[in-house]
Amino acid sequence: MPLVAPKFQEHDRLSSNPDVEVLVNTPVNNGRSSLGPDAARQLATATKTVPQMRGITPRYLLRALPWVDVESGVYRVNRRRSFVLGDDRISTYDEDGTPCVMPGDLRELPYLRDAGDDLLGELAGAFTPVTFDAGQVLVQEGDPADRLWVLVQGRAEKRVTGRYGEDALLEVVGDGQFFCLDSWTRGEPMPYRVKALTPGTALCADRAALARLADRSPELCTAMDAYASGDGVRPGAEAPIDLSSGHVGEVELPGTYVDYEDAPREYHMTLAQTVLRIHTRVADLYNGPIDQTRAQSNLTVQALRERQEAALLNHPEFGLLNNVSAGQRVQSRTGSPTPDDLDELLARVWKQPGFFVAHPRAIAAFGRECTRRGVPPVTDSRYGSPLLTWRGVPLLPSDKVRFSGGGAIGTTEILLMRIGEAEQGVVGLRPAAVPDEVEPGLSMRNMGVDQKGITSYLMTAYFNTAVLVEDAIAVLQNVEVSNYHDYS
């Protein structure tokens, strides 16, 4: 006969002695015949992961850049003397709803580089606003160039009649750019026509205003004459090296030397820092199986590296997006990044291009444009991940590439760069060695324990980046990522 456990009711009498009463609680098993999971877990342990962090990204830019160990914290880029001034953009500001030219930015015009503030202010006051619609022709080829146009907002294209009568695209211009300075200064007909691609606003100045200023300023008149005759130094030109070639016989060879910049640019190490605090009680008592100090420091290192990549792209002084020369800036023609746009970038950085850097949404937009044209980009495995390529050059995604005007409907940029010191490209900079280094260029220094029993660690990442030659980097600007197509 099977054994049956006795069933007790609450307050059952277990003693036969009437003077002694022993009370017990009746077991409640809720129909269970074994130990439940909730109770069993009190005697068990769990397999734990190290702390996870959603903000960690592949940081392809940091992995792809060649890093140069810098001595004494300073990296000097010695270069041949060149005549690169300004950014070839005229900034504007809004005054009571009316756009106005920044007077100081008129020094972007070569013959106004040494002009006084009063003269620049008077010329800036001569600009009047003009609005235009998409498809509107702003100036016709062959018309008198009686006005200088500065685009405040919008995009336009320069077109010209080709050699055989075809319609040829010269350039797409955008915010801050101006046209046509040469014809406006010389009083010649327009060499091309300009057609608006988007609605926008421009500021225009009549040539008569410039002529009045030249009549009152002999220095300006002389500078304008030198510019018109081609005697002035063109922006972007390097100091010449006199050479002779193709000669026959005994000719006198030119003597020359290569002139260097008097004040070459120096890059100083910048940094990202924080103080990591860990209570000694936590580190002493709750340190297994995962080391608390190591877990905290690992996540802090990841955050420092994320900030480092963001600074390399967007810092106002040394960020790559802010160090592209005027001639290396390309405007997207239709807004969306097309194969033609990336080909234009490759034409600017044609000497050993290394890689593109773009926001993931910009890469997705480029993929849509390729699909629409029936030319899907090739996928290649780089850095352990499949990445899109164009003409064999990989597109590295980075969510640090900035958006302007809001991420949903704003615009972004796409970078293309050549890399390496030997290639006169872009390099990353970091100190050769730092005390208490835990990773190259990153240190973790113990600052001691305070009176509250908290241990502090000073965590520092030192870094910078340098563009050795202007043509090592180019950027596609005003890239729209919100255009989709119906393939049905």
Buried (B, 14 or more C-beta within 10 A) or exposed (E): EEEEEEEEEEEEBEEEEEEEEEEEEEEEEEEEEEEEEEEEEEEEEEEEEEEEEEEEBBBBBBEBBBBBEBEEBEBEBEBEBBEBBBBBBBBBEEEEEEBBBEBBBBBBBBBBBEBEEEBBEBBBEBBEBBEBEEEBBBBEBEEEBBBBBBBBBBBBBBBBEEEEEEEEBEBBBBBBBBBBBBBBBBEEEBBBBBBBBBBBBBBBBBBEBBEBBBEEBEEBBEBBBBBBEEEBEEBBEEBEEEEEEEEEEEEEEEEEEEEEEEEEBEBBBBBBEBEBEBBEEBBEEEEEEEEBBEBBBBBBBBBBBBBBBBBBBBBEEBBBBBBBBBBBBBBBBBBBBBBEBBEBBBEBBEEEBBBBBBBBBBBBBBBBBBEBEEEEBEEEEBEEEEBBBBEEBBBBBBBBBBBEEEBEEBBBBBBBBBBBEEBBBBBBBBBEEBEEBEEBBBBBBEEEEEEEEBBBBBBBBBBBBBBBBBBBBBBBBBBBBEEEEEEE
